[in-house]
Amino acid sequence: MNVYPVRAIYMAEMMRTRRTLLQSVVSPVISTSLYFVVFGAAIGSRIDEIGGVSYGAFIVPGLIMLMLLTQSVSNASFGIFFPKFSGSIYELLSAPISFLEIVIGYVGAAATKSVVLGLIILATARLFVPMEVAHPVWMLLFLLLTAVTFSMLGFIIGIWADGFDKLQLVPLLVITPLTFLGGSFYSIDMLPPFWQGVTLFNPVVYLVSGFRWSFYGISDVSMVASLAMILLFLLVCLATIAWIFRTGYRLKP
């Protein structure tokens, strides 16, 4: 593998983030901070502890995961869509760069942005609620795996989209609702038995639950199930990207 084109794509994407720092970093941090103020302080003071954890601290992993999923998808999808929109993707496809190097460059940059944002929001959360991370290594592993997986999903969406409106279709209409309904702000044990069973069909439940376990040692599903779900999703995204480059599906504007 040639590291020079990977580094060129990666650095170009990171430079784009620096040019749009207000939109790329400051805006997500402020939005998540508002969730802490409303749910953690205003509403959380009226809710009992969940699993021995204060409500304000309980929602921290869910809020980080909400931001991580949406930002990973948005960053990666825009990163590959803009070359299609501007026509510069022809230069990319005609250059002596393998498909693997293209994916690593774009997905790596999007995942890096999301992980950095997640760590910034984690640091911001400590200003609002006292909390400790019980398993920091597992927390970083979940953070990295989720960022890479959903950056791949964003890459797929960016190739599939034929307009700017479709870039936000999946994050707004699919990922955000699934995250809200996936136990970000509550434990699924609080639901009636029927809805607990229905909720287990939501894949985001496994991501949020595993991530929360790394913080407090409590989860709605087993760690094995959480890891299996994210690895399965990762393999599906890898297989889809391989098929796209093999068939040339929508790679050109």
Steps between C-alpha positions, in 0.01 A plus 500: 500500500627848406476728804548824304155515336339388825676782685406751226128414520511485879673838536269664244196388700652611830583840347136534399407449863738775609344739248151426634592470868185678619272261316707184541596521867343790689142442381479128602656577840252782569205285386605213727558741790139616465390138543697487825337821621144392413508127573780487755424803716136597442347153458769284658450656844146358501597146396633233733829324440512231233710199592663699779604778260359852507284584200732779387795259487285219356422692180863598428588184299174528305565864410856424392371212287231722346762753395744230391255327268365814334837672461675189367235455233483871411877552478568194286200547271583863422868416458441262209188671361664838440757362250206341314310828506796708381622243248843465661431133569622428145847612607478270801385199297762552230787544746722200591308446823337177605142488622625392841716812529204722406282340767770518768562868426137614514377263770811556714454878491128480583562253785779719640272805509225302673732349762649842580149645531397213725794562732427875506137434592612252767721772650211748473267256678726500805424870539132417548497168686754314716593173332776244461574256218518150645658336194689766299660252259163352407357851473767599247452173312124554469558863403745405225304204365175698487668799334665285232185294434267797460758693301489208256121529498536871427741421216238268351229766536724761336543274197129414488378860533439699182418826680576689820152425635569126506816548708287588803223252428647204689652696795178695565231243419673174599801536728373776732161332569664161554745658745225675695303174512811294575533570870702823480283673759357201685559135580292262292426315825263790576281401202212249505606144405353522150688821414819361650484219245427744217788726605748212474450512121652849505875457429587828671388350833804271493739788423366727774478217752855380440635854512314567827644180650850635439408801714305354792506122467123487435331409172167390355657226287813291536840629393537204263179599321614864477838408351342247265253759370760766426738248337214367287412852391866566423523190278180594316634849428833357381323258268278776363795732429686215328195438279473872416858521376475167320189604307565877482157571645436878489868584530463763229268802504 
